């Protein structure tokens, strides 16, 4: 019996010593740790749009093509006024052949590169077909651009792009008369609203168009308008 007890005790000690060695080895391992931080900020998309550099063109008795005129009055008495306070332009009593030309400057005031799109909506009240006689054109300083399309070159934060925009009452617009033979006001009221949309530069046209309709984050707009402040009539 004494031998058996001794053997059991020896076995127990052997197991215990083995465990002690393992535990000791575990606590003896060298260790250290390093912490690294990921900092996240978001870029912003924002723009400004400004009308400037208003120039007038009008027909004269020496030319069949509208020529530049000085000041803010057309040759037949109409006027064009640029309101620098709200960035709008008012065309008053213009006649066929009168044209206003001005610059539209878009600035990326956000912190992220952006793509932009310029749309316009014309609301014209007057004789039938009057809205078709207002002609619009837009041209960038370099290359080409078409209303209602997204530009292909990103506009970096802080950068600007300038367009020349023109609005003209077509020279061939026809006077109309009422049943009594009196001349009708060709355009009694009109407004042309230019809206500049901007979205992050790495977005597709499809995503930008979807964002334009929902106005979700990462999107911005700027609106400028042209109006007729008084009836436009062909004399």
KEKOLMAR-753903 format. One line per 5 residues: their letters; for each residue x, y, z of C-alpha. Coordinates in nm, 4 decimals. Each point is the difference from the previous one (the first is absolute). Example, Ala and Ser with C-alpha at 12.3 -4.5 7.8 and 13.67 -1.06 7.14 Angstrom:
% residues 2
AS = 1.2300/-0.4500/0.7800; 0.1370/0.3440/-0.0660
% end
This chain:
% residues 235
XXXXX = 0.0000/0.0000/0.0000; 0.2885/0.2317/0.0781; 0.1398/-0.0406/-0.3466; -0.3295/0.0804/-0.1629; -0.0394/0.3173/0.1987
XXXXX = 0.3506/0.1025/-0.0875; -0.0638/-0.0594/-0.3675; -0.3200/0.2027/0.0055; 0.1698/0.2806/0.1807; 0.2842/-0.0003/-0.2488
XXXXX = -0.2430/0.0093/-0.2886; -0.1878/0.2865/0.1579; 0.3165/0.1966/0.0553; 0.1088/-0.0581/-0.3556; -0.3276/0.1329/-0.1338
XXXXX = 0.0087/0.2921/0.2389; 0.3545/0.0918/-0.0954; -0.0868/-0.0201/-0.3672; -0.2925/0.2342/0.0502; 0.2176/0.2378/0.1940
XXXXX = 0.2493/0.0115/-0.2835; -0.2729/0.0723/-0.2535; -0.1545/0.2712/0.2127; 0.3374/0.1486/0.0714; 0.0827/0.0085/-0.3689
XXXXX = -0.3298/0.1706/-0.0765; 0.0609/0.2854/0.2400; 0.3615/0.0355/-0.1092; -0.0868/0.0919/-0.3656; 0.1065/0.3513/-0.1025
XXXXX = -0.2848/0.2157/-0.1293; -0.0850/0.3529/-0.1115; -0.2736/0.1829/-0.1890; -0.0317/0.2966/-0.2356; -0.3104/0.2075/-0.0618
XXXXX = -0.0687/0.1709/-0.3305; -0.2871/0.2409/-0.0643; -0.2079/0.0508/-0.3147; -0.1205/0.3601/-0.0269; -0.2988/0.0651/-0.2253
XXXXX = -0.1209/0.3338/-0.1331; -0.2364/0.0663/-0.2899; 0.0437/0.2321/-0.2933; -0.2710/0.2474/-0.0911; -0.1595/0.0828/-0.3331
XXXXX = -0.1075/0.3608/-0.0348; -0.0083/0.2543/-0.2810; -0.0776/0.3612/-0.0751; -0.1223/0.1486/-0.3280; 0.0166/0.3629/-0.1026
XXXXX = -0.1125/0.2073/-0.2997; 0.2355/0.2761/-0.1125; 0.1302/0.1891/-0.3011; -0.3367/0.0914/-0.1543; 0.0253/0.1067/-0.3658
XXXXX = -0.2818/0.1084/-0.2315; -0.0475/-0.0431/-0.3742; -0.2670/0.1591/-0.2161; -0.0906/0.0554/-0.3642; 0.0675/0.3379/-0.1596
XXXXX = -0.0778/0.1685/-0.3302; 0.3439/-0.0828/-0.1373; 0.0062/-0.3740/0.0663; -0.2213/-0.3052/-0.0275; 0.1944/-0.1656/0.2818
XXXXX = -0.0265/0.1139/0.3614; 0.2927/0.2208/0.0989; 0.1465/0.0813/0.3435; -0.1585/0.2957/0.1766; 0.1371/0.2048/0.2878
XXXXX = -0.1636/0.0231/0.3378; -0.3128/-0.1823/0.1138; -0.2454/0.1029/-0.2760; -0.0807/-0.1715/-0.3280; -0.0397/0.2121/-0.3144
XXXXX = -0.3816/-0.0208/0.0017; -0.0302/0.1103/0.3630; 0.0099/-0.3283/0.1882; 0.2350/-0.0439/0.2924; 0.1968/-0.2680/0.1794
XXXXX = 0.0828/0.0232/0.3686; 0.2366/-0.2191/0.2003; -0.0914/-0.0140/0.3677; 0.3295/-0.0757/0.1702; -0.1773/-0.0464/0.3322
XXXXX = -0.1812/-0.3193/-0.0993; 0.1870/-0.0731/-0.3226; -0.3062/0.0288/-0.2263; -0.0464/0.1716/-0.3360; -0.3159/0.1822/-0.1118
XXXXX = -0.0684/0.0624/-0.3698; -0.2607/0.2700/-0.0547; -0.1933/0.0788/-0.3208; 0.2357/-0.1832/-0.2330; -0.0847/-0.0356/-0.3689
XXXXX = 0.1048/-0.2566/-0.2642; 0.3746/-0.0001/-0.0535; 0.0816/0.1200/0.3526; 0.2488/-0.2239/0.1780; 0.1488/-0.0031/0.3482
XXXXX = 0.3326/-0.1735/0.0528; 0.1581/-0.0602/0.3389; 0.2412/-0.2230/0.1854; -0.0989/-0.2751/0.2395; 0.2804/-0.0837/0.2417
XXXXX = -0.0190/-0.3212/0.2002; 0.2299/-0.0398/0.3002; 0.0576/-0.3204/0.1946; -0.0285/0.1279/0.3570; 0.0056/-0.3489/0.1513
XXXXX = 0.2957/-0.2135/0.1052; -0.0501/-0.2842/-0.2500; 0.0478/-0.0012/-0.3756; -0.3337/0.0256/-0.1794; -0.1801/-0.0445/-0.3285
XXXXX = -0.2675/0.2477/-0.0984; -0.3024/0.0270/-0.2249; -0.1827/0.3130/-0.1213; -0.3740/-0.0130/-0.0702; -0.2420/0.2744/-0.0935
XXXXX = -0.3769/0.0262/0.0143; -0.1853/0.2713/-0.1902; -0.3487/0.1065/0.1053; -0.1436/0.2239/-0.2684; -0.3450/0.1573/-0.0143
XXXXX = -0.1039/0.1643/-0.3242; -0.1306/-0.0775/-0.3445; -0.0006/-0.3575/-0.1236; 0.3518/-0.1159/-0.0778; 0.1682/0.2917/0.1764
XXXXX = 0.2175/-0.2332/0.2071; 0.1493/-0.1413/-0.3207; 0.1277/0.3432/-0.1008; 0.2312/0.0373/0.2995; 0.3366/-0.1463/-0.0934
XXXXX = 0.2575/-0.1165/0.2547; 0.3641/-0.0914/-0.0448; 0.2857/-0.0910/0.2326; 0.3722/-0.0298/-0.0670; 0.2872/-0.0716/0.2400
XXXXX = 0.3286/0.1875/-0.0243; 0.1515/-0.3183/-0.1444; -0.1604/-0.2926/-0.1789; -0.3741/-0.0542/-0.0216; -0.2881/-0.0491/0.2374
XXXXX = -0.3677/-0.0895/-0.0478; -0.2767/0.1017/0.2402; -0.1256/-0.2911/0.2096; 0.3175/-0.2104/-0.0093; 0.2602/-0.0818/0.2658
XXXXX = 0.3463/0.1344/-0.0690; 0.2713/-0.2599/-0.0491; 0.2927/0.1828/0.1644; -0.0090/0.0290/0.3791; -0.0013/0.3476/0.1511
XXXXX = 0.2503/0.0004/0.2863; -0.0827/0.1580/0.3344; 0.0489/0.3759/-0.0238; 0.0102/0.0053/-0.3815; -0.2354/0.1887/-0.2307
XXXXX = -0.1343/-0.0465/-0.3503; -0.1564/0.2755/-0.2097; -0.2653/-0.0233/-0.2716; -0.1359/0.2553/-0.2424; -0.3800/-0.0175/-0.0085
XXXXX = -0.2275/0.1871/-0.2385; -0.3746/0.0570/-0.0160; -0.1478/0.1451/-0.3167; -0.3441/0.0781/-0.1357; 0.0156/-0.1449/-0.3493
XXXXX = 0.0242/0.2551/-0.2774; -0.2720/-0.1841/-0.1935; -0.2561/0.0056/0.2833; -0.3307/0.1133/-0.1517; -0.2377/0.2604/0.1353
XXXXX = -0.3560/-0.1226/0.0600; -0.3260/0.1940/0.0098; -0.3297/-0.0501/0.1765; -0.3426/-0.0056/-0.1665; -0.0203/0.3787/0.0203
XXXXX = 0.3272/0.0360/-0.1857; 0.1928/0.1115/0.3070; 0.3543/-0.1227/0.0523; 0.0237/-0.2639/0.2706; 0.2708/-0.0080/0.2621
XXXXX = 0.2359/-0.2619/-0.1374; 0.1298/-0.0925/0.3440; -0.1874/0.1302/0.3014; 0.2189/-0.1707/0.2572; 0.2945/-0.2341/-0.0089
XXXXX = 0.2590/-0.1431/0.2338; 0.2945/-0.2212/-0.0777; 0.1457/-0.1866/0.2947; 0.3503/-0.1413/-0.0243; 0.0823/-0.2713/0.2533
XXXXX = 0.3520/-0.1294/0.0535; 0.0224/-0.3454/0.1579; 0.3187/-0.1441/0.1475; 0.0896/-0.3456/0.1272; 0.3131/-0.1859/0.1016
XXXXX = 0.2457/-0.0369/-0.2851; 0.0297/-0.3804/0.0075; -0.3732/-0.0659/-0.0440; -0.1571/-0.1305/-0.3198; -0.2584/0.1941/-0.1989
XXXXX = -0.2666/-0.2451/0.1166; 0.0829/0.0494/0.3681; 0.0212/0.3770/-0.0399; -0.3368/0.0129/-0.1737; -0.1550/-0.2097/0.2754
XXXXX = 0.1486/0.2307/0.2625; -0.1249/0.3032/-0.1927; -0.3579/-0.1210/0.0368; 0.0279/-0.0966/0.3654; 0.2436/0.2756/0.1065
XXXXX = 0.1793/-0.2377/0.2345; 0.3313/0.0821/0.1691; 0.3074/0.0576/-0.2131; -0.2004/0.2243/-0.2312; -0.0428/0.3760/-0.0399
XXXXX = -0.1860/0.2506/-0.2162; 0.0172/0.3687/-0.0868; -0.2798/0.1868/-0.1776; 0.0123/0.3203/-0.2077; -0.2832/0.1510/-0.2029
XXXXX = -0.0862/0.2343/-0.2851; -0.3379/0.1673/-0.0211; -0.1924/0.2496/-0.2062; -0.1125/0.2683/0.2410; -0.2376/0.1597/-0.2498
XXXXX = -0.1849/-0.1115/-0.3152; 0.2142/-0.0914/-0.2981; -0.1639/0.1153/-0.3204; 0.1005/0.0420/-0.3581; -0.0618/0.3586/-0.1112
% end
